[in-house]
Amino acid sequence: MQDDKGPKGYHDVGGDAAGSIPIVELPWLHWEKQVEAIRGLLGDGTRRIVSLDEVRRGFESFGVEKYNSLSFYRRRLEAMTDILIEKGVVSRAELDQAIADSRTRWAEFDSSR
């Protein structure tokens, strides 16, 4: 697809016919707040580890299937993760180990209740 500014990506739906927009106030889920806080910390004026433009580039390069299968905050989380790995801030192995450790801690917590 193309407009007067050049080719449009699958993620660029601005101006496309999409019907009415439901106006509903949705509460933020706890993990969504955490994703937004982490994004703010990674991109603040002091750290400048991951910029908002990098996050946007990250999720705009997912491909149409992955992009459409994820929620807004899940896209942001996946893009930040990819960028941190790409920049060598964390490795995939370190991230996978941290996730496994967290799951173990939560399983132990749940079983102790």
LONU-130573 format. One record per residue: residue in one letter; x, y, z of N, C-alpha, C in turn. Coordinates in pm, whole numbers. Layout:
<rs>
[r A; [X; Y; Z]; [X; Y; Z]; [X; Y; Z]]
...
</rs>
This chain:
<rs>
[r M; [84; -116; 0]; [0; 0; 0]; [90; 123; 0]]
[r Q; [45; 230; -63]; [125; 351; -71]; [35; 473; -62]]
[r D; [86; 578; 1]; [16; 706; 1]; [112; 810; -53]]
[r D; [80; 937; -40]; [166; 1041; -97]; [299; 1055; -24]]
[r K; [317; 985; 87]; [443; 990; 163]; [529; 867; 138]]
[r G; [483; 775; 59]; [559; 653; 31]; [484; 530; 76]]
[r P; [551; 415; 73]; [484; 290; 110]; [446; 288; 258]]
[r K; [330; 229; 285]; [283; 214; 423]; [315; 73; 471]]
[r G; [353; 63; 597]; [375; -67; 657]; [245; -127; 706]]
[r Y; [246; -255; 736]; [127; -324; 786]; [78; -264; 917]]
[r H; [168; -203; 993]; [135; -144; 1123]; [72; -6; 1110]]
[r D; [83; 58; 995]; [37; 195; 976]; [-105; 194; 924]]
[r V; [-202; 198; 1014]; [-342; 190; 976]; [-411; 325; 982]]
[r G; [-338; 430; 1013]; [-396; 563; 1020]; [-461; 601; 888]]
[r G; [-586; 645; 894]; [-658; 687; 774]; [-732; 575; 704]]
[r D; [-706; 449; 742]; [-777; 338; 680]; [-919; 330; 737]]
[r A; [-1012; 285; 656]; [-1149; 266; 703]; [-1150; 151; 804]]
[r A; [-1200; 178; 922]; [-1200; 75; 1025]; [-1330; 74; 1106]]
[r G; [-1425; 155; 1069]; [-1549; 159; 1146]; [-1536; 251; 1265]]
[r S; [-1636; 249; 1349]; [-1636; 338; 1465]; [-1537; 288; 1570]]
[r I; [-1489; 379; 1649]; [-1394; 348; 1755]; [-1470; 341; 1886]]
[r P; [-1467; 226; 1952]; [-1537; 218; 2081]; [-1464; 304; 2185]]
[r I; [-1539; 386; 2253]; [-1480; 472; 2356]; [-1512; 408; 2490]]
[r V; [-1414; 334; 2540]; [-1429; 260; 2665]; [-1304; 283; 2748]]
[r E; [-1323; 319; 2871]; [-1209; 337; 2962]; [-1170; 200; 3015]]
[r L; [-1051; 154; 2977]; [-1003; 24; 3022]; [-898; 42; 3130]]
[r P; [-910; -31; 3239]; [-807; -19; 3343]; [-678; -85; 3297]]
[r W; [-566; -29; 3341]; [-436; -90; 3311]; [-420; -213; 3398]]
[r L; [-371; -319; 3337]; [-334; -436; 3415]; [-200; -408; 3483]]
[r H; [-174; -474; 3592]; [-51; -449; 3667]; [73; -465; 3581]]
[r W; [80; -572; 3502]; [199; -596; 3419]; [214; -489; 3311]]
[r E; [103; -431; 3265]; [112; -324; 3166]; [176; -200; 3228]]
[r K; [140; -171; 3351]; [203; -59; 3422]; [353; -84; 3439]]
[r Q; [389; -209; 3468]; [530; -242; 3483]; [605; -225; 3352]]
[r V; [546; -268; 3241]; [610; -252; 3110]; [632; -104; 3081]]
[r E; [531; -22; 3108]; [543; 121; 3082]; [649; 185; 3172]]
[r A; [656; 142; 3298]; [757; 195; 3390]; [898; 155; 3344]]
[r I; [915; 33; 3303]; [1046; -14; 3255]; [1086; 62; 3130]]
[r R; [990; 83; 3038]; [1020; 159; 2917]; [1064; 300; 2953]]
[r G; [997; 360; 3050]; [1035; 493; 3095]; [1174; 497; 3155]]
[r L; [1208; 397; 3233]; [1341; 391; 3294]; [1450; 366; 3191]]
[r L; [1424; 277; 3096]; [1524; 247; 2994]; [1551; 365; 2902]]
[r G; [1450; 451; 2884]; [1464; 560; 2790]; [1475; 697; 2852]]
[r D; [1489; 703; 2984]; [1492; 836; 3047]; [1620; 910; 3013]]
[r G; [1625; 1037; 3048]; [1738; 1123; 3014]; [1870; 1080; 3075]]
[r T; [1867; 1002; 3180]; [1990; 957; 3245]; [2044; 830; 3181]]
[r R; [1958; 732; 3159]; [2004; 602; 3112]; [2016; 595; 2960]]
[r R; [1914; 635; 2890]; [1913; 633; 2743]; [1959; 499; 2685]]
[r I; [1909; 393; 2745]; [1946; 258; 2701]; [1864; 217; 2579]]
[r V; [1734; 243; 2586]; [1643; 209; 2476]; [1551; 329; 2454]]
[r S; [1554; 384; 2335]; [1469; 500; 2305]; [1332; 455; 2257]]
[r L; [1237; 546; 2265]; [1103; 517; 2216]; [1106; 485; 2066]]
[r D; [1192; 554; 1992]; [1205; 526; 1849]; [1256; 384; 1824]]
[r E; [1348; 337; 1909]; [1397; 200; 1895]; [1287; 99; 1924]]
[r V; [1206; 128; 2027]; [1094; 39; 2059]; [998; 33; 1941]]
[r R; [967; 148; 1885]; [877; 153; 1768]; [936; 74; 1651]]
[r R; [1063; 96; 1622]; [1129; 21; 1514]; [1121; -129; 1542]]
[r G; [1140; -163; 1670]; [1136; -304; 1708]; [1003; -369; 1678]]
[r F; [893; -308; 1722]; [766; -376; 1698]; [714; -357; 1557]]
[r E; [760; -255; 1488]; [720; -239; 1348]; [793; -338; 1257]]
[r S; [894; -405; 1308]; [967; -502; 1227]; [930; -647; 1262]]
[r F; [827; -666; 1343]; [786; -801; 1384]; [734; -886; 1268]]
[r G; [674; -826; 1172]; [601; -901; 1070]; [453; -898; 1106]]
[r V; [370; -905; 1005]; [227; -883; 1024]; [163; -982; 1121]]
[r E; [199; -1111; 1113]; [135; -1210; 1201]; [169; -1186; 1348]]
[r K; [296; -1168; 1378]; [336; -1145; 1517]; [280; -1013; 1566]]
[r Y; [289; -909; 1486]; [240; -777; 1524]; [91; -784; 1560]]
[r N; [12; -847; 1476]; [-133; -853; 1498]; [-173; -949; 1610]]
[r S; [-85; -1041; 1648]; [-120; -1138; 1751]; [-93; -1086; 1892]]
[r L; [-20; -976; 1903]; [19; -924; 2034]; [-59; -798; 2071]]
[r S; [-84; -780; 2200]; [-146; -657; 2247]; [-43; -544; 2244]]
[r F; [-89; -422; 2263]; [-2; -305; 2259]; [117; -319; 2355]]
[r Y; [90; -352; 2481]; [198; -361; 2579]; [283; -485; 2560]]
[r R; [225; -591; 2509]; [306; -710; 2479]; [404; -679; 2365]]
[r R; [359; -601; 2265]; [450; -558; 2157]; [565; -478; 2215]]
[r R; [534; -385; 2304]; [638; -302; 2364]; [738; -388; 2441]]
[r L; [686; -482; 2519]; [772; -570; 2598]; [863; -653; 2508]]
[r E; [805; -714; 2406]; [884; -796; 2314]; [990; -712; 2243]]
[r A; [953; -592; 2200]; [1049; -504; 2131]; [1162; -463; 2225]]
[r M; [1130; -425; 2349]; [1234; -387; 2444]; [1329; -503; 2471]]
[r T; [1273; -622; 2486]; [1355; -741; 2510]; [1450; -764; 2392]]
[r D; [1395; -760; 2271]; [1478; -780; 2152]; [1591; -678; 2144]]
[r I; [1561; -552; 2176]; [1662; -445; 2167]; [1769; -463; 2274]]
[r L; [1730; -500; 2395]; [1828; -523; 2501]; [1923; -637; 2465]]
[r I; [1869; -741; 2402]; [1952; -852; 2356]; [2041; -806; 2241]]
[r E; [1982; -735; 2147]; [2057; -683; 2031]; [2175; -596; 2074]]
[r K; [2155; -515; 2179]; [2259; -424; 2226]; [2358; -492; 2322]]
[r G; [2331; -616; 2358]; [2421; -689; 2447]; [2406; -652; 2593]]
[r V; [2295; -585; 2629]; [2270; -549; 2768]; [2240; -675; 2849]]
[r V; [2170; -767; 2787]; [2138; -896; 2847]; [2143; -999; 2735]]
[r S; [2181; -1120; 2767]; [2182; -1226; 2665]; [2051; -1303; 2673]]
[r R; [2020; -1376; 2569]; [1900; -1460; 2569]; [1911; -1564; 2679]]
[r A; [2030; -1620; 2699]; [2049; -1722; 2803]; [2024; -1662; 2942]]
[r E; [2076; -1541; 2966]; [2054; -1476; 3096]; [1905; -1448; 3118]]
[r L; [1839; -1402; 3015]; [1697; -1374; 3026]; [1617; -1502; 3052]]
[r D; [1647; -1606; 2976]; [1578; -1734; 2996]; [1600; -1788; 3137]]
[r Q; [1721; -1773; 3191]; [1750; -1818; 3326]; [1674; -1737; 3429]]
[r A; [1667; -1606; 3411]; [1593; -1519; 3503]; [1444; -1554; 3502]]
[r I; [1390; -1584; 3386]; [1249; -1623; 3375]; [1226; -1756; 3446]]
[r A; [1315; -1853; 3424]; [1303; -1984; 3489]; [1312; -1969; 3641]]
[r D; [1405; -1886; 3689]; [1419; -1863; 3833]; [1292; -1801; 3891]]
[r S; [1236; -1704; 3820]; [1113; -1639; 3867]; [997; -1736; 3872]]
[r R; [987; -1821; 3770]; [879; -1920; 3770]; [892; -2017; 3886]]
[r T; [1016; -2055; 3917]; [1040; -2144; 4030]; [998; -2077; 4160]]
[r R; [1039; -1950; 4178]; [1002; -1877; 4300]; [851; -1866; 4314]]
[r W; [780; -1836; 4203]; [635; -1824; 4209]; [571; -1958; 4238]]
[r A; [623; -2065; 4182]; [567; -2197; 4207]; [585; -2234; 4354]]
[r E; [701; -2201; 4410]; [726; -2228; 4552]; [633; -2144; 4640]]
[r F; [612; -2020; 4601]; [522; -1932; 4675]; [380; -1986; 4673]]
[r D; [334; -2025; 4553]; [199; -2078; 4539]; [179; -2207; 4620]]
[r S; [280; -2293; 4620]; [266; -2420; 4692]; [273; -2401; 4843]]
[r S; [329; -2290; 4889]; [339; -2267; 5034]; [213; -2204; 5092]]
[r R; [121; -2166; 5006]; [-1; -2100; 5053]; [-106; -2194; 5097]]
</rs>
